[in-house]
Amino acid sequence: MKKSYLYNSMIERIKQKRKEKGYTQEKMAELLNISYSNYSKIENAIVTPTLERLIDISQILEVSLDYLVYGQQNNDEVKYYSSNRQKEAIVSLIKNCDKENLQYIIHFLEKIYSLL
């Protein structure tokens, strides 16, 4: 089945942004928690990604869904995705801390916050 111009353009934007970020297809697959084969099928337009997968891709590439689908960028959405991913990364790191290090991190963050 032939894909639409809109769909093919979206796939090209995904490839372009992935390359701009310096990610390989393997890295994207890892970040999406899917196999390389499945990710490759997305970029080769063999499978159509779900909405949830497109949201994940847009967050990883730090672009809006509008940009992926239509080529139009909403900068407020990009700022949200970027800051949201940073918060998720911080939470992930904190979850792996022991109690002693967690207290140190809390104290450190409180000091930084008081300087703002």
Backbone torsions as a table, in degrees:
resi	resn	phi	psi	omega
1	MET	NA	130.3	-178.7
2	LYS	-75.6	132.8	178.9
3	LYS	-84.0	154.9	-178.5
4	SER	-74.8	163.1	176.6
5	TYR	-59.1	-42.7	-179.9
6	LEU	-59.6	-45.5	179.9
7	TYR	-63.9	-48.3	-179.6
8	ASN	-61.7	-37.3	177.4
9	SER	-65.1	-39.2	178.0
10	MET	-61.7	-45.7	179.6
11	ILE	-60.9	-40.9	178.3
12	GLU	-63.6	-38.3	178.4
13	ARG	-67.4	-38.2	177.0
14	ILE	-60.9	-48.8	179.3
15	LYS	-58.6	-46.6	-177.5
16	GLN	-61.3	-48.3	-178.6
17	LYS	-66.5	-38.0	177.5
18	ARG	-59.3	-46.5	-179.3
19	LYS	-66.4	-39.3	177.7
20	GLU	-60.2	-35.3	179.5
21	LYS	-81.0	-6.4	179.5
22	GLY	79.2	19.5	-179.6
23	TYR	-92.1	140.2	171.1
24	THR	-87.0	170.0	174.3
25	GLN	-62.6	-36.0	178.7
26	GLU	-61.6	-43.1	179.9
27	LYS	-64.8	-42.8	178.1
28	MET	-60.9	-43.6	178.8
29	ALA	-59.6	-43.0	179.0
30	GLU	-62.1	-47.0	-179.3
31	LEU	-64.6	-30.8	178.9
32	LEU	-87.2	-7.0	-178.4
33	ASN	60.2	43.8	175.2
34	ILE	-131.5	169.9	179.5
35	SER	-74.3	156.1	176.3
36	TYR	-57.9	-41.2	-179.0
37	SER	-58.6	-45.0	179.7
38	ASN	-65.2	-40.3	179.2
39	TYR	-67.2	-41.4	179.3
40	SER	-59.1	-37.6	178.6
41	LYS	-65.0	-31.9	176.2
42	ILE	-66.3	-50.8	-176.8
43	GLU	-69.0	-21.5	177.6
44	ASN	-97.1	10.7	176.5
45	ALA	58.2	30.9	176.4
46	ILE	-84.8	-37.8	175.3
47	VAL	-122.0	151.0	177.5
48	THR	-97.1	123.6	-179.3
49	PRO	-68.7	148.0	176.0
50	THR	-70.9	166.9	176.4
51	LEU	-59.6	-42.6	179.3
52	GLU	-60.2	-41.4	179.5
53	ARG	-66.7	-39.9	177.4
54	LEU	-63.3	-38.5	176.9
55	ILE	-62.6	-45.6	178.2
56	ASP	-59.7	-44.6	179.7
57	ILE	-61.9	-44.4	-179.0
58	SER	-63.5	-37.1	178.9
59	GLN	-68.8	-42.3	178.6
60	ILE	-63.0	-42.1	-178.3
61	LEU	-84.2	-4.5	178.8
62	GLU	56.5	48.0	174.6
63	VAL	-131.9	161.4	178.9
64	SER	-82.1	162.0	173.4
65	LEU	-62.9	-35.5	176.1
66	ASP	-55.5	-42.5	-179.5
67	TYR	-65.6	-46.5	-178.7
68	LEU	-59.7	-45.8	-173.9
69	VAL	-80.8	-45.6	-171.8
70	TYR	-111.8	-10.2	-177.8
71	GLY	82.4	12.7	179.5
72	GLN	-109.7	131.3	-175.6
73	GLN	-102.5	133.1	173.4
74	ASN	-108.3	105.9	-173.7
75	ASN	-62.8	-31.3	177.6
76	ASP	-63.5	-39.9	178.1
77	GLU	-66.1	-39.6	-180.0
78	VAL	-62.7	-43.8	178.3
79	LYS	-60.3	-41.5	179.0
80	TYR	-62.4	-49.5	-179.0
81	TYR	-61.1	-43.0	-178.0
82	SER	-63.9	-48.9	-178.9
83	SER	-68.6	-34.6	178.9
84	ASN	-64.6	-41.9	178.7
85	ARG	-66.4	-35.8	177.5
86	GLN	-65.1	-43.1	178.2
87	LYS	-62.8	-42.7	178.7
88	GLU	-61.6	-39.7	179.6
89	ALA	-65.2	-41.7	179.1
90	ILE	-64.3	-46.2	179.4
91	VAL	-60.4	-41.8	179.5
92	SER	-61.1	-42.6	178.5
93	LEU	-65.9	-41.5	-178.3
94	ILE	-66.6	-36.3	179.9
95	LYS	-58.7	-27.2	-176.8
96	ASN	-91.8	3.7	-178.6
97	CYS	-85.7	148.7	171.6
98	ASP	-80.3	172.7	-172.9
99	LYS	-61.0	-41.6	-178.7
100	GLU	-63.6	-47.5	179.4
101	ASN	-67.5	-32.9	178.3
102	LEU	-63.3	-42.6	177.4
103	GLN	-62.3	-40.3	177.9
104	TYR	-62.6	-44.2	-180.0
105	ILE	-63.8	-43.6	178.8
106	ILE	-60.1	-46.4	178.7
107	HIS	-60.0	-45.0	-179.9
108	PHE	-61.4	-45.8	179.6
109	LEU	-65.3	-37.8	177.2
110	GLU	-62.6	-40.5	177.9
111	LYS	-63.4	-45.5	179.4
112	ILE	-62.1	-45.3	-178.3
113	TYR	-61.5	-37.6	-179.6
114	SER	-67.1	-21.5	179.4
115	LEU	-85.1	-13.4	-178.0
116	LEU	-77.3	NA	NA
